[in-house]
């Protein structure tokens, strides 16, 4: 798990940590987290990943894999 985190850049690490903590959030915290994730994804947008949903899916996949390993 630590190795997977080390291979990510700071933006990815921040987003994955938000997603890992999501099950512990209240509804209002979850809404705020979604807004934050969308803002972060807009900054992360590149030529390869033009759609924000692709970036969000990537982060969700990484968070899921990391939570299953722990």
Secondary structure as GFF3:
##gff-version 3
##sequence-region A 1 70
A	DSSP	alpha_helix	2	6	.	.	.	ID=ss1
A	DSSP	alpha_helix	10	20	.	.	.	ID=ss2
A	DSSP	three_ten_helix	22	24	.	.	.	ID=ss3
A	DSSP	alpha_helix	27	44	.	.	.	ID=ss4
A	DSSP	alpha_helix	52	69	.	.	.	ID=ss5
###
